[in-house]
Every structure is written in structure tokens, then in C-alpha cells.
Amino acid sequence: MNRWRGSVLAGLALAAGAFGVAAALAADSNPAMTRPDQLAWDLFAEIARPVAGGVAFEAWASDADTFIDKPRWPDGVRKVLINRIQPVGGKEQGAIAPARHCAVGHVALCIGKESLRNRPAFDFIATNNLTTQRGLAAFFGKPMDFPVDTIEVKAEWLPVSELKAWNGVTPEEAAAIYYINTAQIGGESVPMALVAVHITTKLVPNWTWATFEHWKNPGRCDDEGCRDSFGAAQPAVAANAKPERGYAQCRPSEALRALLRKAGVADIWLNYCLKGTQTDFITPTGEPTLLGNSVAETINAGVPHGRSSCITCHAEAAFDRRGRTAKAAPNVGAPRPKWFIGTGSREVPQFRQADFVWAIPLCAKPAGAVSPCVPADAAASTAAR
């Protein structure tokens, strides 16, 4: 059941009673702009609410459900993770290695990333045939506009056995402070700790961007510090002078405790902290806004310190008339028209934006090949069905 379907701005009548996003929207028609930190936690409560066998976002469509010949909405809760290696530099290289093969001190080689989307996002992609490069080529020139109740989640997982080398947490301690799932990797059942989660929604045209990290992440508040006017007892935490030095535990506000309690979200999720939200490219004085996750951007994508801007990066998500992805750089600030011109023309755009969704151009399935976002084992499983 997708609790975001229907008219978002009308109030979102939830089966268990109004809470979270529904309550926020009932009181404010534009919470994404007026109180984005509270909306971020409303979204967090929505994705972390319990469902049979896990939490809500685990039951949503992954890239392996979406970017295939016949996209399918998953039935029930998909409890076993599909993970992929994300080495420094962001180039994925097949299935994540078993924990015993991960090199101590090379955390990026062990981190598995999942991209998940709710039913409105999945339906929009599938209905418009945006799952293949051929479909993108046919869509070129048309406006791409996801529905307002779209939610996309990026979850970052690390083998529990690797935590101690990274941040000093033993496997015994991990069970008390991390949300843990299991991945079938190389024939092994590997416990995986959720270390970061990034949430976006289309409530406003340029989307709302919210990034959360476990409080034990060494780089949690690096670069731009941490800002949370709703969920943190200490609303602002300055960045350390040197990165990867760690930060104190973020104490939740009473308002956050009440929100998560009402949504039925387990206390384990209080160990995750909002690093910040982003709703515009620049500040009122024209300075670029910054927001970056120390796992997703700094470790996995190799973005230089101080150069992370979720909204700017995703504005660069684009494809050409053959359905192939555009290249991007770690830019910050407002987009520039020249980013979409390409080579061979100074006036006519060669690339069309994918409405801030990188999965569209990056994961679109080439003709006669498997999507680069679908692990080989998942593709084989799909073909067998």
C-alpha cells in the first residue's frame, strides 16, 4: 500500500490516521519551502514505518525491478538486499564482495547502494517507457514531470563486520544502534548495517532534498556542518576543521520523538541524524547552497570536500536524443544552459533534463543488454521468471 498516493496537497488520508506528511500538509500547503527540516522528518517517518518483515522503503521498487524489459512492482517486503560495489570514484563493479574480502581501510569497496522508489515514481517511469534507452529516445523533447507524490530513496549499507575498522563499532554493539538487514552475497548471508539514507520528493518543482546519516559516521557533519531545526536538540553543528574526525551523538528533540512514536517507528531510528535539507540552488545573497552525504558523495562518488550540492548535481541529470546519459561534474549553484548544449552546437540543447532523477539516464537499459544498474545475479533471476 502506498500511503502517498492520491492528492498530496489535499491532505493524504492515511489508513492509520493522519500523521507525518499528512498532518504537515493539512497545516501548511507548502511545507517543503516553509519548514523543510520538519518535512524531512515527516518523510523519514514515512519510509521507516514498520511493515511485515521490515520497513516501508524496503518494499518499494529497486532498479532491478524497474530497469528491465517488463518492469514489475514488487510483491510484499523484499527483505534480502540487492547490493553493488561502490568504489571511490562511483564506478560500480558488479556484486558487492563478501565481508571477509573487504580490505580494512577501504570502506568504499564494501559499501552497497540501493536506489528505491515508491509506487507513483515507479508507475511514471514504467508508463512512459523510461526504462530503456530506446524509450528515452522516443521521449526526447517532451517535458518530464514526475508526480508530486513521488519519493525516491538512496540507502547505503556496510557489512557489520567492517564497522569496527571504520568507526570502532563492534558487531555486538551494532545490533543496538544500527538498523540491520541481510544480503545474500556470493552464497553467504551477510549482515548489513544501514549507514546513510537520502530522501527526495517532488512536492516542489525543484524537489525537496534531505540527507540522513548514522551518528557514528566519521564524516557526518563534514564540509557544511549539520543543520536540523526540527529533529535535533542542538539545531546546528559546525564542521570539524579536518574531515573524518567524528561527531557527538545527535540528541533528538521531543518533537521528533513524538513524531516517530506516533508513526510507530522503532527507537533504533533515533540513531540517524538529519544532516540538512536543500530546496534551492542559491541563498538569498546569491551564494551556492551545499548539501552532501559523507557516504554517498564523499566516499562513493569521490566528490571533493566542499563541492556537494544535491540539487545542482541532480539538475544535471540529462540524456541525448539517443537516450544516452549526459556527463556531470561536481558543480554547485544554479544550473547553466551550456551544461545541456553539448558539442557541435552553441544554441540548440543536445541534452534534455530527466527531472532531477539520475536513475533515468544512468539506468536506462541499452538495446540487447542489461541495465548497468541491475546486478548480474538480479538480471539472471529476472530472466528466469
Secondary structure, DSSP 8 states (H G I E B T S, - for coil): --TT-S-TTTT---TT-S-THHHHHHH-S-HHHH-HHHHHHHHHHHHTSEETTEEGGGGSEEHHHHSSSS-----S---EE--BB--TTS---SB---GGGS-TT-GGGT-EEEEEE-HHHHHHHHHTTTTBHHHHHHHTTS-----TT-EEEEEEEEEGGGHHHHHS--HHHHHHHS-EEEEEETTEEEEEEEEEEEEEE-SSTT-EEEEEEETT-TTTTTTT-EE-TTTBSS-EE---SSSS-------B-HHHHHHHHHHT--GGGGGEEEEEEE--SB-TTS-B--B--IIIIIIII---TT--BHHHHHHT-EE-TTS-B-------SS--GGGGT-SS-SSS-S-EE-TT-THHHHH-B-TTS--TTS-HHHHHHHHH-
